[in-house]
Amino acid sequence: MHPPVNINCDLGEGLDNEATLMPLIHSCNIACGGHAGDKATMKRVVELARKFGVAIGAHPSYPDREHFGRVSLKMEDEAFKSNLKQQLDDFVEVLGGHTEDLHHIKAHGALYNDLAVNESLARNYLEVLEPYKANTLLYVPFDSVLERMALETGFKVAVEAFGDRNYNDDLTLVSRRDPEALITENKKVLAHVQEILRGWVTTVEGHMKPLKADTICMHSDTANAVANLEYLKMHLNY
């Protein structure tokens, strides 16, 4: 018996498919202007999430719209913290100046991957997120530096896995430059998600590795995203 499925999706990234995706997901991560989006897109997606009863999350990134936040940036600590705070402040302003609606915060792209392994970066990230500690979950990678440090400092976390991405043996995601990075066929996505719900994953090297997940991400920009989510919803009965 596997736990109830909780599907999240990165939205507000310029694809304009949110209205189609909202009925198929449980929570959404809304771009805050770092890699994509602005206050107008944030407001539009927040209103859709409220309409469909989808939990609202902020999706901050390195400030790098040119590379869609998918390249690691070397930033001075104070510049990083100031920019991250600005992204979250903008998002809270869109929410109406209060955080009751802010269910979770999830970093995007290269920042997400770097936070999994970089203690100094994770410390700076958590310092900025301190005001949100009481009421807001952090979506974090399984068995990561960020998960450990967040729990040690009193944050509440939801461990995340990816339903449309392949994993390496060390449980890092297969690079998007690799042709095996993405899983786009509906039956393969379903099998992958069902494995994760049982607590393990088959890596691209063909090995079974333990992998815990409280929430599973499906990217809105992956080929067949809508059709695959419809397929998951039908077969997982959520």
C-alpha positions in Angstrom: 0.0 0.0 0.0 1.6 3.3 -1.0 0.9 6.7 0.6 -1.6 9.1 -1.1 -0.1 10.8 -4.1 0.7 14.5 -4.0 1.6 16.0 -7.4 3.2 19.4 -7.6 4.0 21.5 -10.8 6.2 24.5 -11.6 4.0 27.2 -13.1 4.1 30.8 -14.2 7.0 30.1 -16.5 5.6 31.6 -19.7 3.8 28.5 -21.1 0.3 29.8 -20.3 -1.0 26.2 -19.6 -1.9 26.7 -16.0 -5.6 26.6 -16.3 -5.4 23.2 -18.0 -2.9 21.9 -15.4 -4.6 23.1 -12.2 -7.3 20.4 -12.0 -4.6 17.7 -12.3 -2.3 18.7 -9.5 -2.3 19.3 -5.7 0.2 22.1 -5.3 2.0 24.5 -7.5 5.4 26.3 -7.4 5.0 29.8 -9.0 8.0 31.6 -10.6 8.9 34.7 -8.6 10.8 36.7 -11.3 14.2 35.1 -10.9 14.1 32.8 -13.8 10.7 33.7 -15.2 7.5 35.5 -14.3 6.6 38.9 -12.9 3.9 40.2 -10.6 1.3 40.0 -13.3 1.9 36.3 -14.0 2.2 35.6 -10.2 -1.2 37.2 -9.7 -2.8 35.3 -12.5 -1.5 31.9 -11.4 -2.3 32.6 -7.7 -5.9 33.4 -8.7 -6.2 30.1 -10.7 -4.7 28.1 -7.8 -7.2 29.6 -5.4 -10.0 28.9 -7.8 -9.0 25.2 -8.1 -8.0 24.7 -4.5 -4.4 24.0 -5.3 -1.8 24.7 -2.6 0.3 27.8 -3.4 4.1 27.8 -3.3 6.8 30.3 -4.2 9.5 29.2 -6.7 12.5 31.4 -6.3 15.6 31.0 -8.4 19.0 32.4 -9.2 18.4 35.7 -10.9 19.1 34.4 -14.4 16.3 34.8 -16.9 18.7 34.3 -19.8 19.4 30.6 -18.9 16.0 30.0 -17.2 17.7 29.5 -13.9 19.3 26.3 -15.0 23.0 27.5 -14.7 24.8 27.8 -11.3 25.7 31.3 -10.5 28.5 32.5 -8.2 27.0 35.3 -6.1 28.3 37.2 -3.1 26.4 36.1 0.0 24.7 39.4 0.6 23.7 39.8 -3.1 22.2 36.3 -3.1 20.2 36.9 0.1 19.0 40.3 -1.0 17.8 38.9 -4.3 16.1 35.9 -2.8 14.4 38.1 -0.2 13.1 40.4 -3.0 11.6 37.5 -4.9 9.8 36.3 -1.9 8.7 39.8 -0.9 7.2 40.3 -4.4 5.4 37.0 -4.1 3.9 37.8 -0.6 2.8 41.2 -2.0 0.9 39.4 -4.7 -0.7 37.2 -2.1 -2.0 40.4 -0.5 0.7 41.1 2.0 0.1 38.1 4.2 1.5 34.5 4.2 -1.5 32.5 5.2 -1.9 31.3 1.6 1.8 30.4 1.3 1.8 26.7 1.6 5.5 26.0 0.6 8.7 27.3 -0.9 10.7 25.4 -3.5 13.9 26.6 -5.1 14.1 26.3 -8.9 16.6 24.7 -11.3 20.3 25.1 -10.6 19.6 26.7 -7.2 17.6 23.6 -6.1 20.4 21.3 -7.2 23.1 23.5 -5.5 21.2 23.7 -2.3 21.2 19.9 -2.2 25.0 19.7 -1.7 26.3 23.2 -0.7 26.1 23.9 3.1 27.1 27.6 2.8 24.4 28.2 0.2 21.8 26.3 2.2 22.6 28.3 5.3 22.1 31.6 3.4 18.9 30.3 1.9 17.5 29.2 5.2 18.5 32.5 6.8 16.3 34.4 4.3 13.4 31.9 4.8 13.5 32.2 8.6 10.4 34.5 8.7 8.4 31.7 6.9 9.5 28.9 9.3 6.3 28.8 11.4 3.7 28.3 8.7 5.4 27.3 5.5 6.8 23.9 4.2 10.0 23.7 2.3 10.1 21.3 -0.6 13.5 19.7 -0.5 15.4 16.9 -2.3 15.6 13.5 -0.6 18.6 13.0 1.7 20.1 16.4 0.8 22.2 18.9 2.7 19.2 21.2 2.5 16.8 18.7 4.1 19.2 18.0 6.9 20.0 21.6 7.7 16.3 22.6 7.4 15.3 20.0 9.9 18.1 20.9 12.2 17.0 24.5 12.3 13.3 23.8 12.9 11.8 24.1 9.4 9.0 21.7 8.3 9.9 19.9 5.1 8.3 17.9 2.4 10.7 15.7 0.5 10.3 15.8 -3.2 11.0 13.4 -6.1 10.5 13.9 -9.8 8.0 12.0 -11.9 9.3 13.0 -15.3 13.0 12.9 -14.6 15.5 10.0 -14.5 17.9 9.5 -11.6 21.6 8.6 -11.4 22.8 6.0 -8.9 23.8 8.8 -6.5 20.1 10.1 -6.7 21.1 13.2 -8.6 18.9 14.0 -11.6 20.3 13.0 -15.0 21.5 16.1 -16.7 19.1 17.8 -19.1 21.9 17.6 -21.6 21.6 13.8 -21.6 18.9 12.2 -23.9 17.8 10.1 -21.0 17.1 13.0 -18.7 13.4 13.2 -19.3 10.6 10.7 -19.1 7.8 11.7 -21.5 5.8 8.5 -22.3 2.7 8.2 -20.1 3.2 4.5 -19.2 6.8 5.0 -18.2 5.9 8.1 -16.2 3.2 6.1 -14.3 5.6 3.2 -13.6 8.3 5.6 -12.4 5.8 7.4 -10.1 4.4 4.1 -8.7 8.0 3.0 -7.9 8.6 6.3 -6.0 5.4 5.9 -4.1 6.6 2.5 -2.9 9.9 4.1 -1.7 12.4 3.4 -4.4 13.5 4.3 -7.9 15.2 2.4 -10.8 18.2 4.5 -11.9 19.4 5.0 -15.5 22.2 2.5 -14.6 19.5 0.0 -13.9 19.8 -0.2 -10.1 17.1 0.1 -7.5 17.7 2.8 -4.9 15.7 3.9 -1.9 13.9 7.2 -2.6 11.4 8.8 -0.2 8.9 11.4 -1.5 6.1 13.4 0.2 5.4 15.2 -3.1 6.2 14.4 -6.7 7.0 17.1 -9.3 5.8 17.0 -12.8 7.3 19.8 -15.0 4.8 21.9 -17.0 7.3 22.3 -19.8 8.0 18.6 -20.3 6.7 17.2 -23.6 3.2 15.6 -23.1 2.9 17.3 -19.6 -0.9 17.7 -19.7 -1.6 14.2 -21.2 0.8 12.6 -18.7 -0.9 14.3 -15.8 -4.3 13.2 -17.0 -3.0 9.6 -17.3 -1.6 9.8 -13.7 -4.8 11.2 -12.4 -6.8 8.4 -14.0 -4.6 5.5 -12.9 -3.7 6.8 -9.4 -7.3 7.8 -8.6 -6.5 11.2 -7.1 
